[in-house]
């Protein structure tokens, strides 16, 4: 028999090798974290001119418009199984009510207080995933960093705490339902997210449209509202889907502790808010905790 002739393999260029590497899920998360706080920076303009419920409607409606134009999700909804449809609809209700509660809370309480309460749920989720001493240490570092960054102050209207804790609970539901739709894969998860955002726009319209009517004839306010929606609900939620598809719920919940650090960075760059030494210590503790958690998982 004739020996088989081994054909030489075509060399792979460094560019091709780099392109073949999957984007790490941490990169998607960091992108989500940065844009998560660029949205509130745009919202500063709107809060001075538009009622809080109107801002919530502009955020969700503009994000839904982007998803509708991009994905046309109504064509895909009919292809889903009944259980998948229920998850998408539930996520839509959660997105709508969560955003409304968040804006109502920060309208009555300091943002640091609302931020601290919001992270109680994800940190509790991360605690459920603790299995080793290293993971426990990572969780304690992240919790300590969040405490330093967002010191809780018992002030403001009591109803503000109701909205803040409701937002916290709904944020946990967002993580759980988001992981459910992310299980279909990054791109398929984005399609389901688009469907959920359309559901959210329907849910929030009776709540916030009346408050936003005055902005519909003002191009500057509409543009600002679109900026809030894209930065707060389009880019970060898409990035969340790609991150959730490759991270466990506990790891994703712990990495959410990076959000106060990115808020600090956005505050420096956009709002010229220079952090104190305790805030810088909090940023360092959060980053150290997340890094320790990732090293424990590897």
Secondary structure in CASP SS format (residue, H / E / C, confidence):
PFRMAT SS
TARGET T0000
AUTHOR 0000-0000-0000
METHOD secondary structure of the structure
MODEL  1
X C 1.00
X C 1.00
X C 1.00
X C 1.00
X C 1.00
X C 1.00
X C 1.00
X C 1.00
X C 1.00
X C 1.00
X C 1.00
X C 1.00
X C 1.00
X H 1.00
X H 1.00
X H 1.00
X H 1.00
X H 1.00
X H 1.00
X H 1.00
X C 1.00
X C 1.00
X C 1.00
X C 1.00
X H 1.00
X H 1.00
X H 1.00
X H 1.00
X H 1.00
X H 1.00
X H 1.00
X H 1.00
X H 1.00
X H 1.00
X H 1.00
X H 1.00
X H 1.00
X H 1.00
X H 1.00
X H 1.00
X H 1.00
X H 1.00
X H 1.00
X H 1.00
X H 1.00
X H 1.00
X H 1.00
X H 1.00
X H 1.00
X C 1.00
X C 1.00
X H 1.00
X H 1.00
X H 1.00
X H 1.00
X H 1.00
X H 1.00
X H 1.00
X H 1.00
X H 1.00
X H 1.00
X H 1.00
X H 1.00
X H 1.00
X H 1.00
X H 1.00
X H 1.00
X H 1.00
X H 1.00
X H 1.00
X H 1.00
X C 1.00
X C 1.00
X H 1.00
X H 1.00
X H 1.00
X H 1.00
X C 1.00
X C 1.00
X C 1.00
X C 1.00
X H 1.00
X H 1.00
X H 1.00
X H 1.00
X H 1.00
X H 1.00
X H 1.00
X H 1.00
X H 1.00
X H 1.00
X H 1.00
X H 1.00
X H 1.00
X H 1.00
X H 1.00
X H 1.00
X H 1.00
X H 1.00
X H 1.00
X H 1.00
X H 1.00
X H 1.00
X H 1.00
X H 1.00
X H 1.00
X C 1.00
X C 1.00
X C 1.00
X C 1.00
X H 1.00
X H 1.00
X H 1.00
X H 1.00
X H 1.00
X H 1.00
X H 1.00
X H 1.00
X H 1.00
X H 1.00
X H 1.00
X H 1.00
X H 1.00
X H 1.00
X H 1.00
X H 1.00
X H 1.00
X H 1.00
X C 1.00
X C 1.00
X C 1.00
X C 1.00
X H 1.00
X H 1.00
X H 1.00
X H 1.00
X H 1.00
X H 1.00
X H 1.00
X H 1.00
X H 1.00
X H 1.00
X H 1.00
X H 1.00
X H 1.00
X H 1.00
X H 1.00
X H 1.00
X H 1.00
X C 1.00
X C 1.00
X C 1.00
X C 1.00
X C 1.00
X C 1.00
X C 1.00
X C 1.00
X H 1.00
X H 1.00
X H 1.00
X H 1.00
X H 1.00
X H 1.00
X H 1.00
X H 1.00
X H 1.00
X H 1.00
X H 1.00
X H 1.00
X H 1.00
X H 1.00
X H 1.00
X H 1.00
X H 1.00
X H 1.00
X H 1.00
X H 1.00
X H 1.00
X H 1.00
X H 1.00
X H 1.00
X H 1.00
X C 1.00
X C 1.00
X C 1.00
X H 1.00
X H 1.00
X H 1.00
X H 1.00
X H 1.00
X H 1.00
X H 1.00
X H 1.00
X H 1.00
X H 1.00
X H 1.00
X H 1.00
X H 1.00
X H 1.00
X H 1.00
X H 1.00
X H 1.00
X H 1.00
X H 1.00
X H 1.00
X H 1.00
X H 1.00
X H 1.00
X H 1.00
X H 1.00
X H 1.00
X H 1.00
X H 1.00
X H 1.00
X H 1.00
X C 1.00
X C 1.00
X C 1.00
X H 1.00
X H 1.00
X H 1.00
X H 1.00
X H 1.00
X H 1.00
X H 1.00
X H 1.00
X H 1.00
X H 1.00
X H 1.00
X H 1.00
X H 1.00
X H 1.00
X H 1.00
X H 1.00
X H 1.00
X H 1.00
X H 1.00
X H 1.00
X H 1.00
X H 1.00
X H 1.00
X H 1.00
X H 1.00
X H 1.00
X C 1.00
X C 1.00
X C 1.00
X C 1.00
X H 1.00
X H 1.00
X H 1.00
X H 1.00
X H 1.00
X H 1.00
X H 1.00
X H 1.00
X H 1.00
X H 1.00
X H 1.00
X H 1.00
X H 1.00
X H 1.00
X H 1.00
X H 1.00
X H 1.00
X H 1.00
X H 1.00
X H 1.00
X H 1.00
X C 1.00
X C 1.00
X C 1.00
X C 1.00
X C 1.00
X C 1.00
X C 1.00
X H 1.00
X H 1.00
X H 1.00
X H 1.00
X H 1.00
X H 1.00
X H 1.00
X H 1.00
X H 1.00
X H 1.00
X H 1.00
X H 1.00
X H 1.00
X H 1.00
X H 1.00
X H 1.00
X H 1.00
X H 1.00
X H 1.00
X H 1.00
X H 1.00
X C 1.00
END
